Amino acid sequence: MTTSTAPQSGCPFLDPQRVFQDLAEARSLAALPQSDTFEGRVVSRYDDIVQALHDPETFSSQPTVGTFPSPWREQFEGRVPSRGTLLGLDNPDHDRLRSSVNTFFMPRKLVRYEAWIREQAHLMVDNFVEDGETDLKTSFALPLPLKVIAHVVGLDSDRSEWIGAALGFFMGPRDIYHPGTPDEKAKLLLDLHDYALEVMEERRHARRDDLISHIWNERDSGAVQMTDFEMLSMFPGLMLAGHETSSNLICMGLSHLLADPDRYRDAQRNDDTRAQALEELFRYESAITGMKRLVTADTTLGGHELKAGETVFLAYASGSRDATKFGHPDSIDFGRSWAIPHLGFGQGIHACLGAPLARLLLRIELGVLHERLPDLRLGVPYEKLEYTVVSEGRGMVALPLKWTPVPAAPRSCATPENRVAVAGLPVTVTSRRMVTDDVVELTLTTGPSKALDWEPGAHVDLELPDGSLRQYSLCGKTGAAELKVAVLRESGGRGGSRLIHNEVQVGDQLSVRGPRNHFKLKPATFLLFIAGGIGITPLLPMVDQAERSGIPWRLLFLGRDRKRMPYLSDLEQHYASNIYAWPSRERGRYNLDDIWQRIPDEDALMYACGPDELLAALESSANRHGADFKLVVERFAARQVDHQRNRPIEVELARRGITVTVPEDASVLDVLNTAGANILSTCREGTCGTCEVPVLEGVPEHRDSVLSLEERLSNSTMMTCVSRCRGRRLVLDL
């Protein structure tokens, strides 16, 4: 391919046409070569790059994002965040801020945008489908990702062209698609940040299904602490990276596909083949050449001595073509195994946040272009395509395409469902009573046509007057016309319980979301319920169902003081012979190992809910007695314990009918991929959600930072890159 700039003779890393050859030569050198282009020593081998990416304390991201020069630094002070993207942040700030968005970008959650993205792609193709030729870069590859990321963030996608022009300030001379002087673009950038602040303020009070609302929800729940200015910093940088890299990926990838008609045909058979092809194209030529890092302490990397203060350039593109890791790395192979993941989206804490969205968007783009543009082909010979100058990013100047012209089909833009404000079901507080001195019971009534069906063990999200959400177990009777929740006053909590105790009164209008249930009763010949304090609430409907169904049951109710054990007097009044109360102030500490003698047969189950200390002790006791399978627990919070030491575990791939052993020094992800599972991954640190798989049996030991509390407690899914097993065996839906 031709270049957009003439290379300087004898200097590597200047000619985009031969940059992969330069990187290959760097991998063969005994030293890390210094590069003026990349402003640091080039780290080109896969293992060395991965080592640095997973050691962010030694290899700081500080130089990844430059500071604003004068006079714009002064103009932007207090209005445009100086570190306007996560890429340039180190911990603890990086992980704190990224935690506010991790769950939003999980692959399975982004699927809800697919129909809207597909419709926008079709509408964009309508603009040029009758022409028979176009520069895909300017007509499709740039505007569509920008429209998508603006929509996902929560901004007006119809203003995406204006947003792109404002973001062009960050690109400097590389922005050849938006006219204007730096001062003009700086003014646009200030306007963009003011607009984003306006939308943030709107979403503070009226949430929708977008990223801005998601971060407000995370802040309100207490899951993340951040200022409004820090929140503002999340969006422009994300939009810049999200549309620029996606536009380059579709152009480069499509150019390689169209260079070989058979390759294009193989990739475009269906959505699965498109996804498989894209993964190989990300390896072969990513939109990111690499990233700079600052060495913070004297260290050794791949046998090379580095001094504190040096800058290194981690060449992701080189690592993805390292012949020691990938067979025939300079060839495109759609059948490649991903036992060793490529570095197209990086790895570690700075792995591309938007990788799941990019994968979804590009798969849709390929499908729509294949559907709408018959006989699609390159508009110029493959060798004549031009690349932009060599830099951290890699892209094409243009992608001329031709096809057989066809009429544009009449279309109307679908109404995006995620533009509707997310609202719960309205309820009225019709009763309020103090069950104990520190537990209040609320009765919530829905409209006559809005009665909710639920099963014992279910909980709801209760939206409080201040807009925050709290999860409470339903403790009334199933089939009743109203919902009941009981709330313990917690002085050390996040304020929800105090608000309910001090402010919520009969007649107040609230709303609920759900119900959801991860604590369902399973068939059993005998049921033993164990409650610790307020943990009695989800067990009350279970007791009622067991009694009505004729299933033998007993309840062990643990607490400190009888007066503070909610519903105890009601239970003893109705089920005296089935209740075994144990207030520790009167009777001392209960011996949990005694429980297993009270379970009569193999088909009996134990359901327990209460403080984590109690549940952890029960789990340890069950493990000692080989009774893990009998115990089902419901937690109010994620288990706050240190992770177990790694030990070998067995993992069954249910759909393939094979079982593999995961050694203590290997990840579930790597072992399963070696066995041919081909699970995609990006960060390999449990922050992106790409390697998520469904769990059919067993209890995962969650070590990720992406699953919500509810998802962790359900134990229905896990991140295979970091998580393991609480027991000895897992069965996965693979």
C-alpha positions as MATLAB code, in Angstrom:
seq = 'MTTSTAPQSGCPFLDPQRVFQDLAEARSLAALPQSDTFEGRVVSRYDDIVQALHDPETFSSQPTVGTFPSPWREQFEGRVPSRGTLLGLDNPDHDRLRSSVNTFFMPRKLVRYEAWIREQAHLMVDNFVEDGETDLKTSFALPLPLKVIAHVVGLDSDRSEWIGAALGFFMGPRDIYHPGTPDEKAKLLLDLHDYALEVMEERRHARRDDLISHIWNERDSGAVQMTDFEMLSMFPGLMLAGHETSSNLICMGLSHLLADPDRYRDAQRNDDTRAQALEELFRYESAITGMKRLVTADTTLGGHELKAGETVFLAYASGSRDATKFGHPDSIDFGRSWAIPHLGFGQGIHACLGAPLARLLLRIELGVLHERLPDLRLGVPYEKLEYTVVSEGRGMVALPLKWTPVPAAPRSCATPENRVAVAGLPVTVTSRRMVTDDVVELTLTTGPSKALDWEPGAHVDLELPDGSLRQYSLCGKTGAAELKVAVLRESGGRGGSRLIHNEVQVGDQLSVRGPRNHFKLKPATFLLFIAGGIGITPLLPMVDQAERSGIPWRLLFLGRDRKRMPYLSDLEQHYASNIYAWPSRERGRYNLDDIWQRIPDEDALMYACGPDELLAALESSANRHGADFKLVVERFAARQVDHQRNRPIEVELARRGITVTVPEDASVLDVLNTAGANILSTCREGTCGTCEVPVLEGVPEHRDSVLSLEERLSNSTMMTCVSRCRGRRLVLDL';
ca = [
       0.000    0.000    0.000;
       1.133    3.569   -0.567;
       1.805    5.982    2.240;
       0.495    9.382    3.132;
       3.980   10.634    3.957;
       7.356    9.906    2.452;
       9.610    7.909    4.785;
      12.977    9.259    5.789;
      15.676    7.003    4.425;
      17.234    4.694    6.989;
      14.847    5.573    9.817;
      12.499    2.847   11.046;
       8.899    3.423   12.138;
       8.310    6.266    9.680;
       6.784    4.448    6.714;
       3.286    3.073    7.416;
       3.702    0.644    4.526;
       6.555   -1.181    6.231;
       5.849   -0.570    9.918;
       5.160   -4.268   10.549;
       8.496   -5.150    8.960;
      10.197   -2.601   11.215;
       8.493   -4.111   14.252;
       9.536   -7.619   13.228;
      13.127   -6.441   12.999;
      12.791   -4.866   16.452;
      11.699   -8.229   17.865;
      14.927   -9.770   16.617;
      17.195   -7.170   18.228;
      19.112   -7.815   21.423;
      18.200   -4.356   22.795;
      15.035   -2.263   22.898;
      15.483    0.255   20.058;
      14.906    3.931   20.669;
      12.296    5.520   18.384;
      11.730    9.230   17.841;
       8.396    8.407   16.189;
       7.089    6.616   19.253;
       9.051    8.814   21.699;
      10.520    5.936   23.655;
      12.189    2.539   23.573;
      10.087    0.114   21.561;
       8.893   -3.015   23.381;
       7.956   -5.371   20.563;
       7.781   -8.937   21.935;
       4.451  -10.353   23.109;
       5.550  -11.587   26.534;
       7.329   -8.317   27.359;
       4.303   -6.229   26.346;
       1.944   -8.383   28.427;
       4.272   -8.198   31.438;
       4.284   -4.400   31.287;
       0.532   -4.148   30.750;
      -0.117   -6.160   33.890;
       2.346   -4.137   35.994;
       0.816   -0.643   35.928;
       2.671    0.421   39.071;
       6.045    0.077   37.347;
       4.814    1.146   33.915;
       2.762    4.287   34.465;
       0.204    5.487   31.927;
       0.975    9.133   32.649;
       2.573    9.858   29.232;
      -0.276    8.238   27.267;
      -2.292   11.463   27.261;
      -0.479   14.761   26.853;
      -1.329   18.003   28.638;
      -2.898   21.005   26.920;
      -0.377   23.581   25.682;
      -0.841   27.309   26.163;
      -3.010   29.238   25.489;
      -5.628   26.489   25.569;
      -4.528   25.169   28.966;
      -5.580   28.481   30.489;
      -8.800   28.657   28.447;
      -9.813   25.127   29.470;
      -9.016   25.527   33.191;
     -12.021   24.396   35.221;
     -14.121   23.623   32.125;
     -12.280   20.870   30.220;
     -10.678   18.140   32.385;
      -6.929   18.052   31.789;
      -6.912   14.236   31.992;
     -10.006   13.773   29.862;
      -9.732   10.017   29.457;
      -9.007    6.966   31.576;
      -6.035    6.056   29.376;
      -3.736    8.529   31.091;
      -4.724    7.749   34.674;
      -2.914    5.504   37.144;
      -4.364    3.856   40.221;
      -6.098    4.423   42.499;
      -7.970    6.986   40.381;
      -8.137    4.770   37.305;
      -9.863    1.806   38.936;
     -12.126    4.069   40.987;
     -13.424    5.909   37.930;
     -13.475    2.920   35.585;
     -15.612    0.993   38.065;
     -18.422    3.432   37.259;
     -18.636    2.199   33.654;
     -17.373   -1.399   33.626;
     -20.769   -3.043   33.966;
     -22.319   -0.818   31.306;
     -20.029   -2.110   28.555;
     -20.447   -5.820   29.229;
     -21.120   -7.591   25.885;
     -24.464   -9.126   26.860;
     -25.746   -5.765   28.074;
     -24.821   -3.923   24.874;
     -26.957   -6.261   22.769;
     -29.954   -4.031   23.525;
     -28.458   -1.423   21.176;
     -28.151   -3.794   18.211;
     -31.475   -2.978   16.514;
     -30.898    0.761   16.788;
     -27.346    0.536   15.438;
     -28.487   -1.645   12.537;
     -31.214    0.850   11.617;
     -28.738    3.748   11.668;
     -26.353    1.785    9.444;
     -29.122    1.182    6.898;
     -30.146    4.842    6.930;
     -26.550    5.881    6.306;
     -26.176    3.442    3.400;
     -29.360    4.911    1.894;
     -27.397    8.112    1.272;
     -25.002    6.499   -1.213;
     -26.361    3.090   -2.249;
     -27.640    4.408   -5.611;
     -24.264    5.966   -6.511;
     -22.339    2.734   -7.018;
     -19.223    4.175   -5.404;
     -18.130    6.031   -2.272;
     -15.260    6.783    0.059;
     -16.417    4.600    2.917;
     -14.223    6.474    5.412;
     -16.137    9.748    5.099;
     -19.597    8.448    4.144;
     -19.942    5.612    6.665;
     -16.897    4.587    8.706;
     -16.473    7.941   10.493;
     -20.060    9.204   10.925;
     -21.722    5.957   12.039;
     -19.460    5.144   15.032;
     -19.671    8.760   16.159;
     -23.465    8.689   15.989;
     -23.498    5.397   17.895;
     -21.164    6.448   20.694;
     -22.999    9.763   21.143;
     -26.278    7.861   21.454;
     -24.838    5.329   23.887;
     -23.342    8.056   26.077;
     -26.689    9.863   26.141;
     -26.078   12.857   23.888;
     -28.179   13.795   20.872;
     -26.965   11.564   18.025;
     -28.340   14.068   15.495;
     -25.591   16.434   16.675;
     -22.844   13.881   16.079;
     -21.205   15.842   13.237;
     -20.846   18.862   15.541;
     -19.539   16.586   18.299;
     -16.960   15.118   15.907;
     -15.735   18.572   14.912;
     -15.305   19.501   18.576;
     -13.403   16.301   19.349;
     -11.133   17.079   16.399;
      -9.257   19.477   18.677;
      -7.675   16.498   20.455;
      -6.350   15.108   17.155;
      -4.561   18.267   16.094;
      -3.149   18.140   12.538;
      -4.269   14.493   12.195;
      -7.879   15.679   11.967;
      -8.143   16.131    8.210;
     -11.907   15.556    8.108;
     -13.165   18.601   10.039;
     -12.156   22.064    8.742;
     -11.305   24.815   11.180;
      -8.431   26.404   13.041;
      -7.276   25.144   16.448;
      -8.941   28.156   18.088;
     -12.225   27.402   16.346;
     -12.085   23.764   17.431;
     -11.157   24.810   20.988;
     -14.327   26.908   21.105;
     -16.338   23.910   19.877;
     -14.718   21.726   22.542;
     -15.718   24.155   25.293;
     -19.275   24.189   23.939;
     -19.311   20.382   23.877;
     -18.320   20.171   27.538;
     -20.995   22.723   28.458;
     -23.552   20.648   26.545;
     -22.436   17.460   28.300;
     -22.846   19.197   31.675;
     -26.397   20.187   30.720;
     -27.260   16.593   29.849;
     -25.633   15.377   33.070;
     -27.849   17.721   35.060;
     -30.956   16.517   33.198;
     -30.084   12.871   33.884;
     -29.451   13.628   37.544;
     -33.228   13.858   37.899;
     -34.607   11.993   34.848;
     -32.695    8.803   34.074;
     -32.639    7.027   30.720;
     -30.888    3.947   29.438;
     -27.568    5.595   28.601;
     -24.079    5.856   30.048;
     -24.636    9.183   31.789;
     -27.649    7.771   33.636;
     -25.717    4.599   34.446;
     -22.949    6.568   36.146;
     -25.511    8.555   38.132;
     -27.025    5.256   39.285;
     -23.593    4.026   40.351;
     -22.915    7.248   42.224;
     -26.297    7.269   43.939;
     -25.898    3.661   45.065;
     -22.571    4.463   46.697;
     -20.741    2.027   44.411;
     -18.384    4.759   43.193;
     -17.211    8.076   44.570;
     -16.561   10.797   41.997;
     -17.088   14.506   41.490;
     -19.219   16.008   38.730;
     -16.045   17.243   37.038;
     -14.556   13.746   37.123;
     -17.794   12.396   35.676;
     -17.604   14.968   32.881;
     -14.095   13.757   32.059;
     -15.419   10.286   31.190;
     -17.339   11.232   28.060;
     -15.355   13.272   25.468;
     -12.293   11.019   25.589;
     -14.467    7.932   25.371;
     -16.312    9.325   22.347;
     -13.061   10.288   20.628;
     -11.502    6.851   21.093;
     -14.767    5.083   20.362;
     -15.405    6.556   16.937;
     -11.852    7.052   15.652;
     -10.681    3.490   16.308;
     -13.912    1.917   15.060;
     -13.756    3.876   11.812;
     -10.181    2.738   11.207;
     -10.966   -0.877   12.081;
     -13.821   -1.209    9.586;
     -11.785    0.403    6.800;
      -8.642   -1.653    7.352;
     -10.555   -4.858    7.943;
     -12.785   -4.448    4.915;
      -9.788   -3.642    2.707;
      -8.163   -6.967    3.647;
     -11.408   -8.861    3.054;
     -12.064   -7.303   -0.353;
      -8.466   -7.881   -1.451;
      -9.405  -11.572   -1.699;
     -12.970  -12.359   -2.942;
     -12.860  -15.839   -1.391;
     -11.850  -14.363    1.950;
     -14.694  -11.826    1.768;
     -17.198  -14.557    0.918;
     -16.017  -16.785    3.783;
     -16.269  -13.949    6.282;
     -19.731  -12.862    5.184;
     -21.559  -16.198    5.439;
     -23.386  -15.216    8.653;
     -22.983  -13.273   11.898;
     -20.854  -16.013   13.461;
     -18.355  -16.019   10.603;
     -18.288  -12.225   10.656;
     -17.444  -12.231   14.364;
     -14.777  -14.885   13.834;
     -13.248  -12.986   10.922;
     -13.211   -9.710   12.806;
     -11.284  -11.230   15.692;
      -8.515  -12.308   13.336;
      -8.553   -8.912   11.628;
      -8.148   -7.200   15.020;
      -5.015   -9.303   15.529;
      -3.700   -8.781   12.044;
      -4.036   -4.999   12.034;
      -5.436   -3.174   15.017;
      -6.372    0.500   15.094;
      -3.849    0.902   17.937;
      -0.153    0.516   17.132;
       0.698    0.798   20.800;
       0.823    3.020   23.884;
       3.531    4.837   25.809;
       4.417    4.065   29.419;
       6.673    5.799   31.935;
       9.040    3.559   33.908;
       8.602    4.501   37.580;
      11.366    2.347   39.090;
      14.475    0.545   37.890;
      13.321   -2.761   36.464;
      14.038   -5.544   33.991;
      11.768   -6.261   31.045;
      12.515   -9.241   28.828;
      16.133   -9.239   29.980;
      16.534   -5.512   29.284;
      17.495   -3.112   32.065;
      15.254   -0.056   32.305;
      15.856    2.998   34.468;
      13.223    5.017   36.311;
      12.202    7.979   34.162;
      12.599    6.216   30.819;
       9.671    6.045   28.410;
       8.803    2.832   26.597;
       6.379    2.254   23.750;
       4.416   -0.979   24.095;
       3.858   -2.002   20.480;
       0.606   -3.985   20.665;
       0.597   -4.456   16.901;
       3.980   -6.138   17.109;
       2.955   -8.471   19.914;
      -0.037   -9.651   17.894;
       2.336  -10.743   15.131;
       4.961  -12.351   17.349;
       5.827  -15.656   15.644;
       6.639  -17.264   18.990;
       2.957  -16.922   19.909;
       1.033  -17.031   16.630;
       1.606  -19.410   13.732;
       2.143  -17.719   10.328;
       1.430  -14.361   12.002;
       1.634  -12.295    8.802;
      -1.225  -14.224    7.200;
      -4.954  -13.937    7.840;
      -6.404  -17.178    9.216;
     -10.074  -17.212   10.199;
      -9.680  -20.629   11.804;
      -7.070  -19.447   14.293;
      -7.410  -20.619   17.897;
      -7.468  -17.991   20.621;
      -5.639  -20.042   23.218;
      -3.270  -17.047   23.126;
      -5.245  -13.786   22.920;
      -4.247  -11.043   20.532;
      -3.388   -7.540   21.733;
      -5.664   -5.660   19.348;
      -7.492   -4.093   22.287;
      -4.592   -4.192   24.738;
      -4.723   -6.011   28.071;
      -4.651   -5.185   31.749;
      -6.383   -2.321   33.512;
      -6.187   -0.128   30.398;
      -7.645   -2.713   28.027;
     -10.018   -0.980   25.632;
     -13.189   -0.139   27.543;
     -15.233   -0.002   24.342;
     -13.984   -3.283   22.853;
     -17.367   -5.027   23.311;
     -19.142   -2.111   21.606;
     -16.583   -2.121   18.774;
     -17.088   -5.850   18.216;
     -20.859   -5.372   18.072;
     -20.708   -2.314   15.819;
     -18.270   -3.800   13.303;
     -20.215   -7.039   13.018;
     -23.350   -5.029   12.261;
     -21.490   -2.828    9.773;
     -20.125   -5.802    7.847;
     -23.570   -7.387    7.720;
     -25.349   -4.259    6.496;
     -22.723   -3.490    3.838;
     -22.887   -7.069    2.570;
     -26.688   -6.953    2.450;
     -26.982   -3.572    0.741;
     -24.000   -3.334   -1.633;
     -23.993   -6.172   -4.218;
     -20.737   -7.080   -5.938;
     -18.825   -4.944   -3.433;
     -15.188   -4.355   -4.411;
     -12.275   -2.000   -3.883;
     -12.422    1.193   -5.909;
      -8.642    1.265   -6.417;
      -6.042   -1.513   -6.440;
      -5.261   -2.771   -2.949;
      -1.659   -1.577   -3.274;
      -2.833    2.009   -3.853;
      -4.678    2.405   -0.557;
      -3.128    5.047    1.710;
      -2.421    4.853    5.431;
      -2.169    7.783    7.822;
       1.182    8.701    9.363;
       2.732    6.266   11.819;
       1.632    7.068   15.376;
      -0.012    5.432   18.380;
      -3.049    4.914   16.174;
      -3.218    3.255   12.775;
      -5.735    4.074   10.099;
      -6.477    4.677    6.451;
      -6.835    8.042    4.739;
      -9.714    6.776    2.599;
     -11.367    3.556    1.442;
     -12.758    3.917   -2.112;
     -15.369    1.233   -2.849;
     -17.532    0.297   -5.829;
     -20.596   -1.943   -6.260;
     -23.552   -2.460   -8.560;
     -25.903    0.504   -7.941;
     -29.321   -0.352   -6.515;
     -32.313    1.818   -5.495;
     -32.475    2.914   -1.881;
     -35.236    1.076   -0.041;
     -37.781    3.304    1.758;
     -37.002    3.259    5.480;
     -38.073    5.095    8.589;
     -35.901    5.455   11.623;
     -36.989    3.112   14.382;
     -37.829    4.739   17.679;
     -34.959    3.830   20.004;
     -36.416    2.090   23.003;
     -33.538    3.162   25.176;
     -34.593    6.792   24.803;
     -37.529    6.099   27.110;
     -36.851    7.034   30.694;
     -36.249    4.001   32.856;
     -39.021    3.969   35.450;
     -40.213    1.491   38.016;
     -43.721    0.404   38.920;
     -45.500    3.018   41.081;
     -46.478    1.819   44.562;
     -48.146    3.461   47.527;
     -47.093    2.938   51.138;
     -50.388    1.768   52.685;
     -49.087    0.489   56.010;
     -46.093    0.987   58.238;
     -45.358   -0.866   61.471;
     -42.360   -1.370   63.724;
     -41.638   -5.097   63.922;
     -38.843   -4.461   66.435;
     -37.273   -1.258   67.725;
     -34.946   -1.153   64.716;
     -36.932   -2.952   61.977;
     -39.782   -1.274   60.114;
     -42.185   -3.145   57.820;
     -43.686   -1.335   54.825;
     -46.725   -2.550   52.936;
     -46.624   -1.417   49.303;
     -49.728   -1.489   47.137;
     -49.743   -1.395   43.346;
     -52.617   -0.412   41.105;
     -55.445   -2.954   40.634;
     -54.194   -3.923   37.172;
     -50.521   -4.004   38.136;
     -50.342   -6.827   40.685;
     -46.970   -8.590   40.641;
     -46.468  -12.339   40.576;
     -43.490  -13.545   42.575;
     -42.112  -16.632   44.268;
     -40.523  -17.088   47.706;
     -36.952  -15.804   47.780;
     -37.667  -12.861   45.452;
     -36.542   -9.296   46.038;
     -37.348   -5.900   44.532;
     -35.395   -2.723   43.891;
     -37.114    0.009   45.892;
     -36.609    3.521   44.540;
     -36.445    5.919   47.470;
     -37.542    9.566   47.509;
     -33.979   10.765   46.853;
     -33.778    8.645   43.672;
     -31.469    5.994   45.112;
     -32.190    2.278   44.724;
     -32.033   -0.346   47.454;
     -32.724   -4.071   47.257;
     -35.104   -5.654   49.789;
     -36.451   -9.191   50.072;
     -40.203   -9.642   49.832;
     -41.460  -10.966   53.151;
     -45.235  -11.107   52.659;
     -47.302  -13.964   51.319;
     -47.229  -14.861   47.656;
     -50.480  -14.166   45.868;
     -51.354  -11.264   48.188;
     -52.517   -7.973   46.702;
     -49.649   -6.041   48.243;
     -45.884   -6.313   48.704;
     -44.154   -6.258   52.080;
     -40.545   -5.390   52.873;
     -38.812   -5.098   56.236;
     -35.889   -2.700   56.677;
     -33.286   -2.786   59.440;
     -31.956    0.597   60.543;
     -28.209    0.529   59.831;
     -26.200    3.372   61.308;
     -23.163    2.433   59.226;
     -25.009    1.981   55.942;
     -25.319    4.228   52.890;
     -28.319    6.154   54.186;
     -31.195    4.221   52.618;
     -32.375    2.582   55.815;
     -32.219    5.859   57.739;
     -34.298    7.564   55.053;
     -36.951    4.831   55.218;
     -37.083    4.902   59.014;
     -37.082    8.700   59.331;
     -38.985    9.963   56.296;
     -41.099    7.364   54.464;
     -44.687    7.482   55.725;
     -48.097    6.010   54.891;
     -49.434    7.588   51.702;
     -45.999    8.187   50.152;
     -45.568    7.328   46.476;
     -42.497    5.193   45.679;
     -41.665    2.789   42.881;
     -40.265   -0.722   42.608;
     -38.380   -2.618   39.919;
     -38.503   -6.369   39.641;
     -39.171   -8.666   41.317;
     -36.142  -10.870   40.665;
     -35.241  -14.152   42.287;
     -31.875  -15.865   42.736;
     -32.934  -17.679   45.905;
     -35.667  -19.980   44.628;
     -36.894  -23.018   46.506;
     -35.904  -26.302   44.883;
     -37.680  -29.660   45.257;
     -36.728  -31.330   48.542;
     -38.045  -33.928   50.977;
     -37.108  -31.771   53.967;
     -36.256  -28.059   54.350;
     -34.132  -26.562   57.088;
     -34.212  -22.766   57.221;
     -31.511  -20.821   59.064;
     -32.030  -17.114   59.683;
     -29.644  -14.621   61.204;
     -31.455  -11.481   62.395;
     -33.003   -9.539   59.489;
     -32.097  -12.530   57.285;
     -35.485  -13.951   58.281;
     -37.232  -11.805   55.629;
     -36.752  -13.942   52.475;
     -37.374  -17.090   54.513;
     -40.857  -16.091   55.674;
     -42.534  -16.772   52.299;
     -40.560  -20.024   52.064;
     -41.896  -21.153   55.428;
     -45.411  -20.331   54.268;
     -44.997  -22.273   51.007;
     -43.441  -25.291   52.736;
     -46.310  -25.381   55.223;
     -48.972  -25.111   52.500;
     -47.215  -27.725   50.357;
     -46.901  -30.242   53.192;
     -43.097  -30.380   53.005;
     -41.515  -31.126   56.428;
     -39.492  -28.132   57.618;
     -37.760  -26.551   60.581;
     -36.458  -23.029   61.245;
     -33.334  -22.244   63.265;
     -33.532  -18.528   64.091;
     -30.258  -17.034   65.365;
     -29.876  -13.584   66.887;
     -28.356  -11.672   69.759;
     -31.516  -10.688   71.633;
     -35.076  -12.006   71.337;
     -36.389   -8.437   71.276;
     -34.354   -7.711   68.143;
     -35.287  -10.873   66.219;
     -38.002   -9.682   63.799;
     -41.153  -11.762   63.366;
     -40.056  -14.262   66.043;
     -43.222  -13.893   68.134;
     -45.433  -14.273   65.015;
     -43.581  -17.415   63.976;
     -43.749  -18.990   67.427;
     -47.459  -18.215   67.620;
     -48.256  -20.037   64.359;
     -45.514  -22.688   64.119;
     -44.312  -23.243   67.674;
     -43.192  -26.856   67.144;
     -41.156  -25.973   64.046;
     -39.250  -22.987   65.418;
     -35.933  -23.246   67.251;
     -34.903  -19.781   68.501;
     -31.334  -19.207   69.647;
     -30.649  -15.732   71.126;
     -26.907  -15.757   71.788;
     -27.079  -13.438   74.806;
     -29.096  -16.105   76.605;
     -27.650  -19.297   75.154;
     -24.149  -18.518   73.897;
     -22.758  -19.241   70.462;
     -24.515  -21.914   68.418;
     -22.442  -24.879   67.187;
     -23.127  -24.903   63.458;
     -21.564  -28.342   62.995;
     -24.546  -29.729   64.916;
     -26.852  -28.771   62.042;
     -25.875  -31.601   59.737;
     -27.154  -34.206   62.185;
     -30.596  -32.610   61.881;
     -30.864  -33.091   58.108;
     -32.679  -36.417   57.710;
     -31.804  -37.607   54.194;
     -29.925  -36.973   50.983;
     -32.751  -34.992   49.349;
     -33.002  -32.424   52.145;
     -31.873  -28.825   51.577;
     -30.843  -25.974   53.837;
     -31.713  -22.329   53.017;
     -29.836  -19.663   54.963;
     -29.831  -15.874   55.016;
     -28.160  -13.461   57.390;
     -24.898  -11.644   58.120;
     -21.891  -12.673   56.073;
     -20.092  -13.962   59.162;
     -22.869  -16.500   59.694;
     -23.074  -17.546   56.043;
     -19.301  -17.907   55.708;
     -19.260  -20.117   58.822;
     -22.111  -22.225   57.416;
     -20.260  -22.663   54.127;
     -17.111  -23.745   55.944;
     -19.108  -26.207   58.044;
     -20.853  -27.596   54.962;
     -17.490  -28.050   53.282;
     -16.095  -29.937   56.286;
     -19.087  -32.303   56.243;
     -19.114  -32.778   52.454;
     -22.532  -31.099   52.267;
     -21.853  -28.107   49.989;
     -24.598  -29.257   47.636;
     -27.233  -29.098   50.396;
     -26.649  -25.439   51.319;
     -28.295  -22.495   49.502;
     -27.507  -19.011   50.814;
     -28.798  -15.480   50.209;
     -26.422  -12.637   50.999;
     -27.164   -8.971   51.553;
     -23.745   -8.046   50.183;
     -20.859   -9.592   48.306;
     -18.811  -11.979   50.435;
     -16.085   -9.938   52.104;
     -13.349  -12.517   52.486;
      -9.931  -13.080   51.033;
      -9.863  -15.293   47.994;
      -9.004  -18.909   48.594;
      -5.577  -20.093   47.571;
      -5.643  -21.423   44.052;
      -6.116  -25.163   43.879;
      -6.816  -27.539   40.998;
     -10.481  -27.582   39.976;
     -12.520  -29.603   37.515;
     -14.489  -27.750   34.841;
     -17.030  -29.522   32.656;
     -17.988  -28.088   29.270;
     -21.600  -29.252   29.255;
     -22.325  -28.881   25.542;
     -19.132  -30.619   24.490;
     -19.337  -33.331   27.130;
     -15.715  -32.993   28.221;
     -14.101  -32.221   31.574;
     -10.759  -30.492   32.017;
      -8.561  -29.909   35.037;
      -7.529  -26.324   35.714;
      -4.198  -26.344   37.579;
      -3.613  -23.921   40.419;
      -1.222  -21.822   38.330;
      -3.481  -21.453   35.251;
      -6.667  -19.526   34.572;
      -9.961  -21.162   33.654;
      -9.917  -19.075   30.472;
      -6.539  -20.330   29.267;
      -7.237  -23.983   30.021;
     -10.636  -23.909   28.317;
      -9.236  -22.150   25.265;
      -6.427  -24.693   25.041;
      -9.200  -27.305   25.004;
     -10.776  -25.514   22.036;
     -13.473  -23.419   23.711;
     -12.317  -20.215   21.929;
     -13.685  -17.834   24.561;
     -12.966  -14.224   23.618;
     -11.079  -12.082   26.109;
      -9.632   -8.597   26.294;
      -8.425   -7.296   29.662;
      -7.664  -10.654   31.377;
      -8.119   -8.887   34.717;
     -11.872   -9.206   35.190;
     -12.769   -5.644   34.210;
     -14.280   -5.842   30.712;
     -16.755   -8.743   30.791;
     -15.675  -10.197   27.452;
     -14.840  -13.684   28.770;
     -18.127  -14.150   30.648;
     -19.697  -17.625   30.465;
     -22.896  -19.077   31.996;
     -22.540  -21.365   35.023;
     -24.851  -24.392   35.209;
     -23.537  -26.035   38.378;
     -21.086  -25.143   41.109;
     -20.380  -21.886   42.952;
     -17.874  -19.522   41.321;
     -15.404  -17.612   43.432;
     -15.870  -14.220   41.812;
     -12.681  -12.208   41.486;
     -13.840   -9.757   38.817;
     -14.800   -6.104   39.163;
     -17.520   -6.055   36.526;
     -20.420   -8.172   37.774;
     -23.013   -6.380   39.849;
     -23.747   -7.492   43.398;
     -26.949   -9.157   42.253;
     -25.154  -11.015   39.474;
     -22.458  -12.220   41.856;
     -25.001  -13.477   44.334;
     -26.912  -15.333   41.612;
     -23.777  -17.377   40.725;
     -25.215  -17.863   37.240;
     -22.236  -16.466   35.358;
     -18.490  -15.914   35.810;
     -15.478  -14.201   34.275;
     -13.167  -17.013   33.268;
     -10.018  -14.887   33.101;
      -9.784  -14.391   36.884;
     -12.557  -16.259   38.729;
     -12.361  -19.811   40.019;
     -14.549  -22.125   42.101;
     -15.601  -22.150   45.754;
     -15.745  -25.936   45.636;
     -13.955  -28.453   43.444;
     -16.078  -28.492   40.291;
     -17.892  -26.192   37.874;
     -20.201  -27.023   34.981;
     -20.244  -24.312   32.310;
     -22.636  -23.835   29.404;
     -19.955  -24.352   26.762;
];
